[in-house]
Amino acid sequence: MKVGLFIPCYVDAFFPEVGVATLELLERFGCSIEFPLNQTCCGQPMANSGCQEDSAATEALFVDCFQGFDTIVGPSGSCVHHVRFHLDAIEQTPQAKKVRAGTRELIEFLHDDLKITEFPWAAFPHKVGLHDSCSAVRGLGHTRPSERVYEPYFSKTRDLLGKVRGLELLEIDRPDECCGFGGSFCVTDEAVSAKMGYDRVHDFYRHGVEYIASADMSCLLHMKGVIDRLKLPLKVIHIAQILNGGPQ
Amino acid sequence: MSRPVDPEGLAARFIDLEKHETTHDRQVWGMRQNRDKAVADVPEWANLRERASQIKEHTLTHLDQYLEQFEQNATKHGTHVHWACDAEEHNALVHDILQAHGVKSLIKSKSMLQEECGMTPYLQKRGIEVTESDLGERIQQLSNEPPSHIVVPAVHKLRSDVAVLFAKDIGTDPNDSDPHHLTEAMRQAARPRFMAADAGMTGANFAVAETGGFVVCTNEGNADMGASLPSLQIASIGIEKLIPRAQDLGVFIRMLSRSALGSPITQFTSHFHGPRRGGELHVVLVDNTRSERLGSADFWHALKCIRCGACMNTCPVYRRAGGLSYGATYSGPIGVILDPGFNLEKYREIPFHSSLCGSCSEVCPVKIDIADQIYKWRRVVAEKGLLKLSKKVGMSAMGAVLSQPKLVHAGESVVEQTLPHMPRFLLYNKLNPWGKHREVPVAPGQTFRQWYLKNRRKNS
């Protein structure tokens, strides 16, 4: 299957290893990967701040980069959520519609589209805490949100991580509480954002977690900033890295 | 132009109080957990939500008919029905009624609408003594603060704060913060005020068109006392509180307190149909921007709100920031989408006081798309040119760079070359909010794009 690889701007700059893990993982399942070199960003930072006008050119570039693909996969719930639900600062041409409909987040692509049930190469003998991001849980439906106590529980993320040898998933007090990243919120509402981050990280820490795993590197970027400041013995890891056989 | 409120700055101050913030977060999250338990016991919750939402949408799209039906039926019971376009008209109407009856002192139960109208200061300025009878509201009144939560108005205070406050007002021991002692002391202090009041005021949770009655839900019974002791009762009711039939209460009453506090029902659910014998009952139906909102395709769903506060309890920003940080009548997620509709210039920062986590939309018993409306209010703020200058400049610069691959791909190499070598004082200063409580990420040796060009490009 031909797949257009979408690597969000901050992953490209700060976490290239997550991009590599995503690419290698998809290759393991026989996908033919192409990374359009002109891609930069999906437009979310501007659009989330209300600036439709400022996000239009970036959104147009995104559509231009990916219009040749039926399937576009990116390792980020938040960016994929923007593309699917909010990429509307530009005219909704057939190309834009096709790109939006074809954009998949890595977890849902593996779980729903490829229906992967085994990762024979993957072993991760560590205590892991799962950080399901808000966009992944409430936006894309990776996991039943904690608010919906009246619906049966499911978690695509847990289904996949459950196939990794040696991985021990630990429960925390507030399973899907926001970590406080929130895009530009993390600097415009600095005190609240940082406090949310401190609380989130401490929830993992007091439950004995070694690695905080997430499908969203932006949340992890924020929480890593907190962990490093507090000098806590915690590490962050993208789920693509775990599924691809551990950090390289 | 109104000076914009600064929710971020006010929040930072609340967080600096440390014990207040951690206690607040724990208690308010506790209400969310109680809500989860209560909701899990109702297997048909999803159906109830859908039904509640449909009833509200139906009523709001036929509001003119239901309002007139309510007026007719209420009048049949001997209730006087008044109409107020805005806050000023509401306050003047209430004042006229009070004056006509020679009222000197008024006892009132909790009403967010009366808060919204600024009624208490209006009446006090005109020589009428106003006493809040809800314990939390009384605490807020004595503190000269608005309620910080629509259900538990003083939840941002510690018990010790209340002990100090009561010591000053009713002479209790400032070092005794036992909630039972404090509550009992205020109960004893409030009784004479109830007895002496010339009029009682309430709000309403629901107004029923087919009966012309209205329903007030409380946990303290204070609304009932205030409505029963004096011979004059006045209720302020927002026009969005209408529901068509008495049987619809079977949906809403089941959801209200479960969503709010996790209890199956409020301690008191009082139905008022006409004045008590020998008394007078007045109802003031208030618009105050509701009609305008009803005409807005993006925002009219906010009128479905039944003021349960579930969105506040679940909101991670509200729990850290405290309700007073919004600087408005309504706080929390529902405040974020209501406040800008009252005064966009004043409340232009409020839509950014959210991480857009979406939990509010999930707990809302009437299925208001709260998070989506927050997102849309940001657009309105930007379109009206009301964005903070720093954000405006930052976003247009970002948009200009991110739409040009050549600039971006040159830019990253600069970042990765310079960031690791920057002295700490350049990264961690007042101009970089990221670095105040967090370490700045270190860019590794190469970008993914560079890796790809080296390792895969040659094969394709």
Interface residues (C-beta under 8 A of the other chain):
Chain A: I7 C9 V11 D12 A13 F14 F15 P16 E17 V18 G19 V20 L23 I33 E34 F35 L37 N38 Q39 T40 C41 G43 P45 M46 N48 S49 G50 C51 Q52 E53 D54 S55 A56 A57 T58 A60 L61 H86 C134 R138 G139 P145 S146 E147 R148 V149 Y150 E151 R174 D176 E177 C178 G180 F181 G182 G183 S184 F185 C186 V187 T188 D189 E190 A191 V192 S193 A194 K195 M196 G197 Y198 D199 L221 H222 K224 G225 V226 D228 R229
Chain B: P7 E8 A11 A12 I15 D16 E21 D25 W29 D36 V39 A40 V42 P43 W45 A46 T314 P316 V317 R320 A321 P351 F352 H353 S354 S355 L356 C357 G358 S359 S361 E362 V363 A371 Y375 W377 R378 R379 V380 V381 A382 E383 L387 K388 K391 K392 G394 M395 S396 M398 G399 A400 L402 S403 Q404 P405 V408 H409 E412 V415 E416 P433 W434 K436 H437 R438 E439 V440 P441 V442 A443 P444 Q446 T447 F448 R449 Q450 W451 Y452 L453 R456 S460
